[in-house]
Amino acid sequence: MSTREKLVTEAALLLDAGGDAAVTLRAVAQAVGVSHNAPYKHFKDRSALLAAIAERDFGTLTTAFDQARSSEGQAIERLKQALAAFVLYGRDYPARYRLLFSNPEIGATGGTLEAAALMTFMAFARLVEDAQTARALPAISTRELAGLIYATAHGLIDLQAGGRMREQKGLTAVEQSVGLLLTLLRQER
């Protein structure tokens, strides 16, 4: 593993353990066991390091979506598998999830990070398109339908992470609510 990869890995672990504020170039250098200036050889600043975590984790989500797509079963089940991976990522790595989907500084980075985020969405959209082709979802714009499902799942994950899911609101679990959305969409075919 290269020094850059070690820095990104340790930064992600610091993020997991202590949130956004725990990730400093000095703390990452100390965790890797390099000089406090070494991270600057790989990252312009802290924002660039955070962007590297986000880019890597978008790749992780893309891989999970691609694996779901290549698995056995009906197209709608593969889509559900991908959504389950999305929910699990949000649950297992809440600070990283916020970094990817709720940090405006990361959202404005552009470049390879924006390309990685788009690749993740496109991998998800291919699953939606497969479900449409199998006539399990309505034959409307794939991009718009994928965006709606993706955004709904994100909103539900965010509600759960923030402790704002309430039975009084009709929201008890992300998986249940996403399943309801897919059931409703299937009825609209």
C-alpha positions in Angstrom: 0.0 0.0 0.0 1.4 3.4 -1.0 1.8 6.2 1.5 -1.0 8.1 -0.1 -3.3 5.1 0.3 -2.3 4.7 3.9 -3.0 8.4 4.5 -6.5 8.0 3.0 -7.2 4.8 4.9 -6.1 6.3 8.3 -8.1 9.5 7.5 -11.2 7.4 6.9 -10.7 5.6 10.2 -10.2 8.9 12.0 -13.4 10.2 10.4 -15.3 7.0 11.5 -14.0 7.4 15.1 -14.3 11.1 15.6 -16.2 12.7 12.8 -15.1 15.4 10.4 -13.2 17.5 13.1 -11.0 14.5 13.9 -9.4 14.5 10.4 -6.4 16.8 10.4 -3.3 16.4 8.3 -1.2 16.2 11.5 -3.4 13.5 13.1 -3.3 11.5 9.9 0.4 11.8 9.6 0.8 10.6 13.2 -1.6 7.7 12.6 0.5 6.6 9.6 3.8 7.2 11.3 5.2 9.8 8.9 6.3 13.4 9.5 3.7 16.0 9.9 4.7 17.5 6.6 4.4 14.2 4.6 0.7 14.5 3.9 1.3 17.7 2.0 3.3 15.8 -0.6 0.1 14.0 -1.5 -2.7 16.5 -0.6 -2.8 20.2 -1.0 -4.8 20.6 2.2 -7.3 18.9 4.5 -10.1 19.4 1.9 -8.2 17.4 -0.7 -7.7 14.6 1.8 -11.4 14.5 2.6 -12.1 14.5 -1.2 -9.8 11.5 -1.6 -11.8 9.6 1.1 -15.0 10.5 -0.7 -13.7 9.5 -4.1 -12.5 6.1 -2.8 -15.8 5.5 -1.0 -17.9 6.4 -4.1 -15.8 3.7 -5.8 -16.8 1.3 -3.0 -20.5 2.0 -3.6 -20.1 1.7 -7.3 -18.5 -1.8 -6.8 -21.4 -2.8 -4.5 -23.9 -1.7 -7.1 -22.1 -3.5 -9.9 -21.9 -6.7 -7.7 -25.6 -6.5 -7.1 -26.3 -6.1 -10.8 -24.2 -9.1 -11.6 -25.8 -11.3 -8.9 -28.4 -13.9 -9.5 -32.1 -13.2 -9.3 -34.7 -10.9 -10.8 -33.9 -7.4 -11.7 -36.0 -5.9 -8.9 -34.3 -8.1 -6.4 -30.9 -7.0 -7.6 -32.0 -3.4 -7.2 -33.2 -4.1 -3.7 -29.8 -5.7 -3.0 -28.0 -2.5 -4.2 -30.3 -0.4 -2.0 -29.5 -2.6 1.0 -25.8 -2.1 0.3 -26.5 1.7 0.2 -28.4 1.6 3.5 -25.7 -0.6 5.1 -23.0 1.8 4.1 -24.9 4.7 5.6 -25.5 2.8 8.8 -21.9 1.4 9.1 -20.1 4.6 8.1 -22.3 7.6 9.1 -19.5 10.2 9.1 -18.3 9.0 5.6 -21.9 9.0 4.4 -22.3 12.6 5.5 -19.0 13.4 3.8 -20.2 11.9 0.5 -23.8 13.2 0.5 -24.1 16.2 2.9 -20.8 18.1 2.8 -21.2 21.1 0.5 -17.4 21.6 0.3 -17.0 18.1 -1.1 -20.0 18.6 -3.4 -18.3 21.6 -5.0 -15.0 19.8 -5.5 -15.6 18.7 -9.1 -13.0 16.9 -11.1 -12.3 13.2 -10.4 -14.5 13.3 -7.3 -17.5 14.5 -9.3 -16.7 11.8 -11.9 -16.6 9.2 -9.2 -20.0 10.4 -7.7 -21.5 10.2 -11.2 -20.1 6.7 -11.8 -21.8 5.6 -8.6 -25.1 7.1 -9.7 -24.8 5.6 -13.2 -24.2 2.1 -11.7 -27.4 2.6 -9.7 -29.3 3.8 -12.7 -28.3 0.7 -14.7 -30.0 -1.4 -12.0 -33.1 0.8 -12.3 -33.0 0.4 -16.1 -32.7 -3.4 -15.7 -35.8 -3.4 -13.5 -37.6 -1.3 -16.1 -36.6 -3.6 -18.9 -38.0 -6.5 -16.8 -41.2 -4.5 -16.5 -40.8 -4.3 -12.7 -40.7 -0.5 -12.7 -42.5 2.1 -14.8 -41.2 2.9 -18.3 -40.4 6.5 -17.7 -37.1 8.4 -17.9 -34.6 6.0 -16.3 -32.4 9.0 -15.1 -35.4 10.6 -13.4 -36.7 7.4 -11.8 -33.2 6.5 -10.6 -32.7 10.0 -9.2 -36.0 9.7 -7.4 -35.3 6.3 -5.8 -31.7 7.4 -5.0 -32.7 10.6 -3.4 -35.5 9.0 -1.4 -33.2 6.3 -0.1 -30.7 9.1 0.8 -33.3 11.1 2.6 -34.4 8.0 4.6 -30.8 7.1 5.5 -30.3 10.7 6.6 -33.5 10.6 8.7 -32.4 7.4 10.4 -28.9 8.6 11.0 -30.2 11.7 12.6 -32.6 9.8 14.8 -35.6 11.4 13.1 -37.5 8.3 11.9 -40.7 8.0 13.9 -43.5 5.5 13.7 -45.9 8.5 14.1 -44.6 9.7 10.7 -45.0 6.3 9.1 -41.3 5.7 9.1 -39.9 2.8 11.1 -36.9 1.6 9.0 -35.2 2.6 5.9 -35.5 -0.8 4.3 -39.3 -0.9 4.9 -39.8 2.6 3.5 -37.7 1.9 0.4 -39.5 -1.4 -0.1 -42.8 0.5 0.0 -41.6 3.0 -2.6 -40.6 0.1 -4.9 -44.0 -1.6 -4.3 -45.8 1.6 -5.2 -43.7 2.1 -8.3 -44.4 -1.5 -9.4 -48.1 -0.8 -9.2 -47.7 2.2 -11.5 -46.3 0.1 -14.4 
